[in-house]
Amino acid sequence: MNRTRELSLAGRFGRGLDLAPDRPALRVGGESFTYRQLHETALLWGGTLRHALAAPPRAVGVLSAAGAPAYQGILATLYAGATVVPLHPAFPEGRTQQMLRAAGVTALITDEANLASALRLAAGAAAPDESADNGDCPPGIPVVLASSGATADRSTDAGSGDASAIPAGSGPALPAPVPVDPASNAYVLFTSGSTGRPKGVRITQAGLSHYFGLLDDRYDFTPQDVFSQTFDLNFDCAMFDLFSAWGAGGCLVRVPASAYRDLPAYCTAQGLTVWFSTPSTIALVRRMGRLREGSMPTLRWSFFAGEALGCREAVDWQAAADRSVLENLYGPTELTITITAHRWNGEGSQALSVNGGVPIGRLHEGHSALVLDDRDRCVPEGDPGELCIAGPQLTPGYVDPTDGEGRFLERDGLVWYRTGDRVRRTPEGELLYLGRADGQVQVHGWRIELAEIEHAVRGLAGVEQAVAVAAPAGDGLELVVFHTGSAVPATDLVRGLRAVLPDGMIPRRFVHLPELPLNSNRKTDRRALTVRGADLLAGRGEGSSSRAAVG
């Protein structure tokens, strides 16, 4: 590997600036920004963060929807040498306050639309929220109000007339991005925590440098590439798009919700060459009747991550984007965006498939993997077990160290992250994804893999997608399957399943949906489906569902 390319995230943007200063770096909301424009704005706003505040910020919360101010705010924070904390404006303010406290945020960047919320958060006057510890935000956090337009105006006022908001562009511009320690945190992202509060994951400049160095060696991105951005900025996959594009001098295009009505037409109109999304997008485009052969000719690369990619979805997408190379990527946030990759090769990939899923591929260079049983013993090659990974992409820990209890393993002088994912390893080093460790449930004495149920249901005539959940019912659990496609009667589903599953593994309730619900990261919302399944079993639910007579 060419390690001379080790760069901070700000340095990656600087490389794009050198390659393509007057080419577009970002298209969002009908506006276009060149590398030079974003650079000048980041220096100006970074100067505000360094000089207009009482002290240089350690961590900056970016409270903005995925418009231009969000991207400008992220780059300005990096230029100022601070840690970025992306915040979703739609989250409850009490939850966001918890994130501010946990990450040690010392300044907020926001836009006009979210200024009132930002000021409440900064002043500790957020609406009461039961999830908050005490409803207090650290007092005195300054709020920087991002201006609109390609570059900030030094004379911009706060817009709302509120003197507690500091206009972006106040104070002198930075002469250059502030150098950072490779061990420092580039950003903190929050995931769901088992304690009921968000769990902050620290990702370092050094881990990201290793990661993007690997991507530079693997892919041939150039200034002519146009990258999709489908992920919210508080989801780590968004950083793949952002800094792959900016490190190559390419253009990032924020994909609006309206584009999914005819995604192939949108891709062609925008000249997209690199696509990245969750696999749920494929089913959505297929449901719209737009996933036609050869309908996305501009794509050179197609990436999917965030949830399991099915072989059927890979086949359909590859046919539509027939000039692109398709890869299935995998990685928990704690391992810096993605940590494995499998390049789709048609029949070869399908031959390795487990439960209809595409392999997650080989581990990134410089990393090691263990596959362990429930007693932390290494399993023989080919046997299933929990995947644990060590290497330079591993987080140094959570912002609250107590969140790491049970998540890390020390062995052979290394620290390993327990992914909670079950895999099998092939002799060639490919990892085959079997599902979450908590995706194995016990129902009426049967030990059942939910992924196996889903695979069996998807194989039945008329079914497109299927999600199985184990919902509480009385003193135990019952299997509920939610499926899309045709409204197939439950009796037909049971008849088909009996050909491949024993009676003890056949669900008792089937629910037909026009589409599966997605969470804010466009992943299938399994939690919402589990709640709905429990309601149905308790007689509280509504909608199209049917019981299965089994046994």
C-alpha positions as CSV (number, residue, x, y, z in Angstrom):
1,M,0.0,0.0,0.0
2,N,1.1,3.5,-0.7
3,R,1.3,4.9,2.8
4,T,2.6,8.3,1.5
5,R,-1.1,9.3,1.1
6,E,-1.9,9.4,4.8
7,L,-4.2,12.4,5.2
8,S,-6.5,13.9,7.7
9,L,-10.1,14.4,6.6
10,A,-9.4,18.1,5.9
11,G,-6.3,16.9,4.0
12,R,-8.4,14.7,1.8
13,F,-10.6,17.7,0.9
14,G,-7.3,19.6,0.2
15,R,-6.2,16.9,-2.2
16,G,-9.5,17.3,-4.1
17,L,-9.0,21.1,-4.1
18,D,-5.6,20.6,-5.7
19,L,-7.0,18.2,-8.3
20,A,-10.1,20.2,-9.3
21,P,-10.3,23.7,-7.7
22,D,-13.0,25.0,-10.0
23,R,-15.0,21.8,-10.5
24,P,-18.2,21.2,-8.5
25,A,-17.5,19.5,-5.1
26,L,-21.2,19.5,-3.9
27,R,-24.6,19.7,-5.5
28,V,-27.4,20.0,-3.0
29,G,-30.9,21.5,-2.9
30,G,-30.5,23.0,-6.4
31,E,-27.2,24.7,-5.5
32,S,-23.7,23.8,-6.7
33,F,-20.4,24.6,-4.9
34,T,-16.9,24.3,-6.3
35,Y,-13.9,23.1,-4.3
36,R,-12.6,26.7,-4.1
37,Q,-15.9,28.0,-2.8
38,L,-16.2,25.4,-0.1
39,H,-12.5,25.9,0.8
40,E,-13.0,29.7,1.3
41,T,-16.2,29.2,3.3
42,A,-14.5,26.6,5.5
43,L,-11.6,28.9,6.2
44,L,-14.0,31.8,7.0
45,W,-16.3,29.7,9.3
46,G,-13.3,27.9,10.8
47,G,-11.9,31.3,11.7
48,T,-15.2,32.0,13.5
49,L,-14.8,28.8,15.5
50,R,-11.2,29.6,16.4
51,H,-11.3,33.3,17.0
52,A,-14.9,34.6,17.6
53,L,-15.5,32.2,20.5
54,A,-14.1,32.4,24.0
55,A,-11.8,29.4,23.3
56,P,-11.0,27.2,20.3
57,P,-13.7,24.4,20.2
58,R,-12.9,20.8,21.1
59,A,-16.0,19.4,19.6
60,V,-18.6,21.1,17.4
61,G,-22.2,19.9,16.9
62,V,-23.5,20.4,13.4
63,L,-27.3,20.7,13.8
64,S,-28.6,21.0,10.3
65,A,-30.5,18.9,7.7
66,A,-28.6,17.6,4.8
67,G,-28.4,21.0,3.0
68,A,-25.4,23.1,2.1
69,P,-24.9,24.5,5.7
70,A,-24.5,20.9,7.0
71,Y,-21.6,20.1,4.6
72,Q,-20.0,23.5,5.0
73,G,-20.3,23.2,8.8
74,I,-18.6,19.8,8.8
75,L,-15.7,21.0,6.6
76,A,-15.3,24.2,8.7
77,T,-15.2,22.2,11.9
78,L,-12.4,20.0,10.4
79,Y,-10.6,23.0,9.2
80,A,-10.8,24.4,12.8
81,G,-9.1,21.3,14.1
82,A,-12.1,20.2,16.1
83,T,-14.1,17.0,16.4
84,V,-17.3,16.9,14.3
85,V,-20.5,15.7,16.0
86,P,-23.3,15.4,13.3
87,L,-26.7,16.0,14.9
88,H,-30.1,15.1,13.3
89,P,-32.6,18.0,13.6
90,A,-35.5,15.6,13.7
91,F,-34.3,13.9,16.9
92,P,-36.0,14.9,20.2
93,E,-34.2,17.8,21.8
94,G,-33.7,15.8,25.1
95,R,-31.9,13.1,23.2
96,T,-29.7,15.6,21.4
97,Q,-28.9,17.2,24.7
98,Q,-27.6,13.9,25.9
99,M,-25.3,13.7,22.9
100,L,-24.0,17.3,23.5
101,R,-23.1,16.4,27.0
102,A,-21.6,13.0,26.2
103,A,-19.4,14.3,23.3
104,G,-18.2,17.4,25.2
105,V,-19.6,19.8,22.5
106,T,-18.4,23.3,23.1
107,A,-20.0,25.0,20.1
108,L,-23.0,24.5,17.7
109,I,-23.2,25.3,14.0
110,T,-26.8,25.5,12.7
111,D,-28.9,27.0,10.0
112,E,-31.9,29.4,10.0
113,A,-34.4,26.5,10.0
114,N,-32.9,25.0,13.2
115,L,-31.8,28.2,15.0
116,A,-34.5,28.2,17.6
117,S,-33.8,24.6,18.5
118,A,-30.1,25.2,18.6
119,L,-30.5,28.2,21.0
120,R,-32.7,26.2,23.3
121,L,-30.2,23.4,23.4
122,A,-27.3,25.8,24.0
123,A,-29.2,27.5,26.8
124,G,-30.4,24.3,28.4
125,A,-34.1,25.3,27.8
126,A,-35.1,22.3,25.6
127,A,-38.6,20.9,26.0
128,P,-38.8,18.3,28.8
129,D,-38.0,14.8,27.6
130,E,-38.2,11.7,29.8
131,S,-35.0,10.3,28.2
132,A,-32.9,13.3,29.3
133,D,-31.1,13.0,32.6
134,N,-32.1,16.4,34.0
135,G,-33.1,18.5,30.9
136,D,-29.9,20.6,31.3
137,C,-27.4,21.3,28.5
138,P,-24.0,22.6,29.5
139,P,-24.6,26.4,29.8
140,G,-23.0,28.9,27.6
141,I,-22.4,26.8,24.4
142,P,-22.1,29.4,21.6
143,V,-24.2,29.0,18.5
144,V,-22.8,29.8,15.1
145,L,-25.4,30.6,12.5
146,A,-24.5,29.4,9.0
147,S,-25.3,31.8,6.2
148,S,-26.7,30.8,2.8
149,G,-24.9,31.1,-0.4
150,A,-21.7,29.7,-1.9
151,T,-19.5,31.6,0.5
152,A,-20.1,33.3,3.8
153,D,-20.4,37.1,3.9
154,R,-18.5,38.7,6.8
155,S,-21.3,41.1,7.3
156,T,-24.0,38.4,7.7
157,D,-26.2,39.0,10.7
158,A,-27.9,36.4,12.8
159,G,-31.0,36.5,10.6
160,S,-33.4,36.2,13.6
161,G,-32.1,39.2,15.4
162,D,-31.1,37.0,18.3
163,A,-27.8,38.4,19.7
164,S,-26.8,35.0,21.1
165,A,-26.2,33.6,17.7
166,I,-22.8,34.4,16.2
167,P,-22.8,35.0,12.4
168,A,-20.6,32.5,10.5
169,G,-17.8,34.6,9.1
170,S,-17.3,36.7,12.2
171,G,-13.6,37.3,12.9
172,P,-10.6,36.7,10.6
173,A,-10.5,33.7,8.3
174,L,-8.0,30.9,8.9
175,P,-4.9,31.1,6.8
176,A,-5.0,27.3,6.4
177,P,-6.6,24.3,8.0
178,V,-5.4,23.7,11.6
179,P,-3.1,20.7,11.8
180,V,-4.4,17.8,13.9
181,D,-2.9,14.9,15.9
182,P,-3.6,11.6,14.0
183,A,-4.8,10.1,17.3
184,S,-7.4,12.9,17.8
185,N,-11.1,12.2,17.1
186,A,-12.2,13.3,13.6
187,Y,-15.9,12.7,14.5
188,V,-18.2,11.2,17.1
189,L,-21.3,9.3,15.9
190,F,-24.1,8.1,18.1
191,T,-25.7,4.7,17.9
192,S,-28.6,3.2,19.9
193,G,-27.4,2.1,23.4
194,S,-28.7,-0.8,25.4
195,T,-29.1,1.5,28.4
196,G,-31.7,3.6,26.7
197,R,-29.4,6.5,25.9
198,P,-27.4,7.2,22.8
199,K,-23.9,5.7,22.7
200,G,-21.1,7.9,21.2
201,V,-18.5,6.2,19.1
202,R,-15.1,8.0,18.6
203,I,-13.5,7.7,15.2
204,T,-9.9,8.9,14.9
205,Q,-8.1,10.7,12.1
206,A,-5.6,7.8,12.0
207,G,-8.3,5.2,11.6
208,L,-9.9,7.1,8.8
209,S,-6.5,7.7,7.1
210,H,-5.9,3.9,7.1
211,Y,-9.5,3.3,5.8
212,F,-9.4,5.8,2.9
213,G,-5.8,4.7,2.0
214,L,-7.3,1.3,1.4
215,L,-10.1,2.7,-0.7
216,D,-7.6,4.7,-2.7
217,D,-5.8,1.5,-3.6
218,R,-9.0,-0.5,-4.3
219,Y,-11.0,2.0,-6.4
220,D,-10.2,4.2,-9.4
221,F,-12.2,7.3,-8.4
222,T,-11.3,10.5,-10.4
223,P,-12.4,14.1,-10.6
224,Q,-14.9,13.1,-13.3
225,D,-16.8,10.9,-10.9
226,V,-20.2,11.9,-9.5
227,F,-21.1,10.3,-6.2
228,S,-24.6,9.8,-4.7
229,Q,-25.3,10.8,-1.1
230,T,-28.3,8.8,0.2
231,F,-27.3,8.6,3.9
232,D,-28.1,11.1,6.6
233,L,-24.9,12.7,7.9
234,N,-25.2,11.1,11.4
235,F,-24.9,7.7,9.7
236,D,-21.2,6.7,9.1
237,C,-21.8,5.5,5.6
238,A,-22.3,9.1,4.6
239,M,-18.6,9.6,5.3
240,F,-17.7,7.0,2.6
241,D,-19.4,9.1,-0.1
242,L,-18.2,12.4,1.3
243,F,-14.5,11.8,1.6
244,S,-14.2,9.3,-1.3
245,A,-15.6,12.1,-3.5
246,W,-13.6,14.9,-2.0
247,G,-10.4,12.9,-1.9
248,A,-10.6,12.3,-5.6
249,G,-11.8,15.8,-6.7
250,G,-15.2,14.3,-7.6
251,C,-18.7,15.8,-7.0
252,L,-21.1,14.7,-4.3
253,V,-24.8,14.9,-5.1
254,R,-27.4,14.8,-2.3
255,V,-30.2,12.6,-3.5
256,P,-33.6,14.0,-2.6
257,A,-36.6,11.8,-1.6
258,S,-38.4,12.7,-4.8
259,A,-35.6,11.0,-6.9
260,Y,-36.8,7.5,-5.8
261,R,-39.9,7.8,-7.9
262,D,-37.7,7.2,-10.9
263,L,-34.2,6.6,-9.7
264,P,-32.7,5.4,-13.0
265,A,-33.8,8.6,-14.7
266,Y,-32.4,10.7,-11.8
267,C,-29.0,8.9,-12.0
268,T,-28.8,9.5,-15.7
269,A,-29.9,13.2,-15.4
270,Q,-27.3,13.8,-12.7
271,G,-24.6,11.8,-14.4
272,L,-24.0,9.7,-11.3
273,T,-21.1,7.3,-11.6
274,V,-20.9,6.0,-8.0
275,W,-23.9,4.8,-6.1
276,F,-24.0,3.8,-2.4
277,S,-27.1,3.0,-0.4
278,T,-28.8,0.4,1.8
279,P,-30.1,-2.6,-0.1
280,S,-33.7,-1.5,0.8
281,T,-33.4,1.0,-2.1
282,I,-33.3,-1.9,-4.6
283,A,-36.7,-3.2,-3.5
284,L,-38.1,0.3,-3.6
285,V,-36.9,1.0,-7.1
286,R,-38.2,-2.4,-8.2
287,R,-41.6,-1.7,-6.6
288,M,-41.8,1.5,-8.6
289,G,-41.3,-0.6,-11.8
290,R,-38.1,1.3,-12.7
291,L,-35.5,-1.4,-12.3
292,R,-35.2,-2.3,-15.9
293,E,-32.2,-3.9,-17.7
294,G,-29.6,-1.3,-18.7
295,S,-31.6,1.6,-17.1
296,M,-28.6,3.0,-15.2
297,P,-25.8,3.2,-17.8
298,T,-23.8,6.0,-16.2
299,L,-22.9,4.0,-13.0
300,R,-19.3,2.7,-12.8
301,W,-19.5,1.5,-9.1
302,S,-22.5,0.3,-7.1
303,F,-22.0,-0.1,-3.3
304,F,-24.5,-1.5,-0.7
305,A,-24.1,-1.6,3.1
306,G,-26.1,-1.1,6.3
307,E,-28.1,-4.3,6.1
308,A,-27.9,-7.7,4.4
309,L,-27.9,-7.6,0.6
310,G,-29.8,-10.5,-1.0
311,C,-28.7,-12.2,-4.1
312,R,-32.0,-11.5,-5.9
313,E,-31.5,-7.8,-5.2
314,A,-27.9,-7.9,-6.4
315,V,-28.9,-9.7,-9.7
316,D,-31.6,-7.1,-10.4
317,W,-29.4,-4.1,-9.6
318,Q,-26.5,-5.5,-11.6
319,A,-28.8,-6.0,-14.6
320,A,-30.0,-2.4,-14.4
321,A,-26.5,-1.0,-13.8
322,D,-24.9,-3.4,-16.1
323,R,-21.7,-1.2,-16.7
324,S,-21.0,-1.0,-12.9
325,V,-19.0,-3.1,-10.6
326,L,-21.1,-4.1,-7.6
327,E,-19.8,-4.6,-4.1
328,N,-21.4,-5.6,-0.8
329,L,-19.7,-3.8,2.1
330,Y,-20.0,-4.5,5.8
331,G,-18.8,-2.8,8.9
332,P,-20.1,-1.6,12.3
333,T,-19.6,2.1,13.2
334,E,-17.0,1.0,15.8
335,L,-14.8,-0.3,12.9
336,T,-14.8,2.9,10.8
337,I,-17.5,2.8,8.2
338,T,-16.8,-0.6,6.5
339,I,-14.3,-3.3,7.2
340,T,-15.0,-6.0,4.6
341,A,-15.9,-6.0,0.9
342,H,-17.2,-8.7,-1.5
343,R,-17.2,-8.0,-5.3
344,W,-20.2,-9.5,-6.9
345,N,-19.4,-12.0,-9.6
346,G,-22.8,-13.6,-10.4
347,E,-22.9,-17.3,-10.2
348,G,-19.7,-17.4,-8.1
349,S,-21.2,-15.2,-5.4
350,Q,-24.5,-17.0,-5.5
351,A,-22.7,-20.3,-4.9
352,L,-21.3,-18.9,-1.6
353,S,-24.7,-17.6,-0.6
354,V,-26.2,-18.4,2.8
355,N,-29.9,-17.9,3.3
356,G,-30.0,-16.0,0.0
357,G,-27.5,-13.4,1.2
358,V,-24.5,-12.0,-0.7
359,P,-21.2,-12.8,1.2
360,I,-19.7,-9.8,3.1
361,G,-16.3,-10.6,1.7
362,R,-12.7,-10.3,2.8
363,L,-11.3,-8.4,5.8
364,H,-9.5,-5.1,5.1
365,E,-5.7,-5.3,5.0
366,G,-4.0,-4.9,8.3
367,H,-6.9,-6.4,10.3
368,S,-7.4,-9.8,12.0
369,A,-10.6,-11.8,12.7
370,L,-11.7,-14.3,15.2
371,V,-14.8,-16.5,14.9
372,L,-15.9,-17.5,18.4
373,D,-18.5,-19.8,19.9
374,D,-20.6,-18.7,23.0
375,R,-17.7,-19.7,25.3
376,D,-15.2,-17.5,23.4
377,R,-13.4,-20.5,21.8
378,C,-12.3,-20.3,18.2
379,V,-14.5,-22.5,16.0
380,P,-13.2,-24.7,13.2
381,E,-13.1,-23.1,9.7
382,G,-16.6,-23.3,8.2
383,D,-18.4,-23.4,11.5
384,P,-20.6,-20.5,12.6
385,G,-19.7,-18.1,15.4
386,E,-19.5,-14.5,16.4
387,L,-17.1,-12.3,14.4
388,C,-14.5,-10.3,16.4
389,I,-12.1,-7.9,14.7
390,A,-8.9,-6.2,15.7
391,G,-6.9,-3.6,13.7
392,P,-6.2,0.1,12.9
393,Q,-9.8,0.9,12.1
394,L,-11.0,0.0,15.5
395,T,-12.4,2.8,17.6
396,P,-10.3,3.8,20.7
397,G,-13.6,3.5,22.6
398,Y,-16.9,5.2,23.4
399,V,-17.2,8.7,24.8
400,D,-18.6,7.0,27.9
401,P,-16.2,4.1,28.6
402,T,-18.9,2.2,30.5
403,D,-20.6,1.6,27.1
404,G,-17.7,-0.6,26.1
405,E,-18.4,-3.2,28.8
406,G,-18.8,-6.6,27.1
407,R,-18.0,-5.2,23.6
408,F,-14.3,-5.7,23.6
409,L,-12.1,-8.7,24.1
410,E,-8.4,-8.7,24.9
411,R,-6.5,-11.6,23.5
412,D,-3.0,-12.3,22.0
413,G,-1.9,-8.7,22.9
414,L,-4.7,-7.2,20.8
415,V,-8.1,-5.6,21.5
416,W,-10.9,-7.2,19.6
417,Y,-14.4,-5.7,18.9
418,R,-17.3,-8.1,19.3
419,T,-19.5,-7.3,16.3
420,G,-22.5,-9.3,17.5
421,D,-22.7,-10.7,14.0
422,R,-22.6,-14.4,13.2
423,V,-20.5,-15.5,10.3
424,R,-18.8,-18.5,8.7
425,R,-15.3,-18.3,7.1
426,T,-14.5,-20.1,3.8
427,P,-11.1,-21.6,3.1
428,E,-10.5,-18.7,0.7
429,G,-11.0,-16.2,3.5
430,E,-14.5,-15.0,2.5
431,L,-16.9,-14.2,5.4
432,L,-20.4,-15.4,5.0
433,Y,-23.0,-13.4,7.0
434,L,-25.5,-15.5,9.0
435,G,-27.3,-12.8,10.9
436,R,-27.1,-11.0,14.2
437,A,-26.2,-13.1,17.3
438,D,-29.4,-11.7,18.8
439,G,-31.2,-12.9,15.6
440,Q,-31.2,-16.4,17.0
441,V,-34.3,-16.9,19.1
442,Q,-36.0,-19.8,21.0
443,V,-39.6,-20.3,20.2
444,H,-41.5,-23.2,21.9
445,G,-38.2,-25.0,22.5
446,W,-37.0,-24.5,18.9
447,R,-33.7,-22.7,18.4
448,I,-34.4,-20.6,15.2
449,E,-32.4,-18.3,13.0
450,L,-34.7,-15.5,11.9
451,A,-32.6,-15.2,8.7
452,E,-33.5,-18.8,7.7
453,I,-37.2,-18.1,8.1
454,E,-36.9,-14.9,6.0
455,H,-35.0,-16.8,3.3
456,A,-37.6,-19.5,3.2
457,V,-40.5,-17.0,2.9
458,R,-38.8,-15.0,0.2
459,G,-38.5,-18.2,-1.9
460,L,-42.3,-18.5,-2.0
461,A,-44.4,-17.5,-5.1
462,G,-45.6,-13.9,-4.9
463,V,-43.3,-12.8,-2.0
464,E,-40.8,-10.1,-2.6
465,Q,-39.4,-9.1,0.8
466,A,-39.8,-10.8,4.1
467,V,-38.8,-9.9,7.7
468,A,-39.3,-12.3,10.6
469,V,-39.5,-11.1,14.1
470,A,-39.9,-12.9,17.4
471,A,-42.6,-10.9,19.3
472,P,-43.6,-11.4,22.9
473,A,-46.9,-13.2,23.3
474,G,-48.0,-14.2,26.8
475,D,-45.1,-16.0,28.6
476,G,-43.1,-16.7,25.4
477,L,-42.3,-15.6,21.9
478,E,-44.1,-16.1,18.6
479,L,-42.9,-15.7,15.1
480,V,-44.5,-13.0,13.0
481,V,-43.5,-12.5,9.3
482,F,-44.1,-9.2,7.5
483,H,-43.9,-9.6,3.7
484,T,-44.3,-7.5,0.5
485,G,-45.4,-8.5,-3.0
486,S,-48.7,-10.2,-3.6
487,A,-51.2,-10.6,-0.7
488,V,-50.6,-14.4,-0.6
489,P,-53.0,-16.2,1.8
490,A,-51.5,-17.5,5.0
491,T,-52.6,-21.1,4.1
492,D,-50.5,-20.9,0.9
493,L,-47.5,-19.6,2.7
494,V,-47.7,-22.3,5.3
495,R,-48.1,-25.0,2.6
496,G,-45.0,-23.7,0.8
497,L,-42.9,-23.4,4.0
498,R,-43.8,-27.0,5.1
499,A,-41.8,-28.2,2.1
500,V,-38.6,-26.6,3.5
501,L,-39.1,-26.1,7.3
502,P,-40.3,-28.3,10.2
503,D,-43.6,-27.3,11.8
504,G,-41.9,-25.8,14.8
505,M,-40.2,-23.2,12.7
506,I,-43.3,-22.1,10.8
507,P,-44.6,-18.6,11.8
508,R,-48.1,-18.3,13.3
509,R,-48.8,-14.9,11.9
510,F,-48.2,-13.4,8.5
511,V,-48.7,-9.7,7.7
512,H,-48.8,-8.3,4.2
513,L,-47.5,-4.8,3.8
514,P,-47.3,-2.6,0.7
515,E,-43.8,-1.8,1.7
516,L,-41.5,-2.4,4.7
517,P,-40.9,0.5,7.1
518,L,-37.5,2.2,7.0
519,N,-35.8,4.0,9.8
520,S,-34.0,7.4,9.3
521,N,-30.9,5.6,7.9
522,R,-33.1,3.8,5.3
523,K,-32.6,0.4,6.9
524,T,-35.6,-1.9,7.5
525,D,-37.0,-0.8,10.8
526,R,-37.0,-4.2,12.6
527,R,-37.7,-2.6,16.0
528,A,-40.9,-1.0,14.7
529,L,-42.0,-4.3,13.2
530,T,-41.4,-6.2,16.4
531,V,-43.6,-3.7,18.3
532,R,-46.3,-4.1,15.6
533,G,-46.0,-7.9,15.9
534,A,-46.5,-7.7,19.6
535,D,-49.5,-5.5,19.2
536,L,-51.0,-7.9,16.7
537,L,-50.5,-10.9,18.9
538,A,-52.1,-9.0,21.8
539,G,-55.1,-8.1,19.6
540,R,-54.2,-4.4,19.5
541,G,-53.0,-4.2,15.9
542,E,-54.8,-3.3,12.7
543,G,-54.2,-4.0,9.1
544,S,-53.9,-7.0,6.8
545,S,-52.8,-10.0,8.8
546,S,-53.7,-13.6,8.9
547,R,-53.1,-16.5,11.3
548,A,-51.5,-19.7,10.2
549,A,-53.0,-23.0,11.3
550,V,-49.9,-25.2,12.0
551,G,-49.6,-28.6,13.6
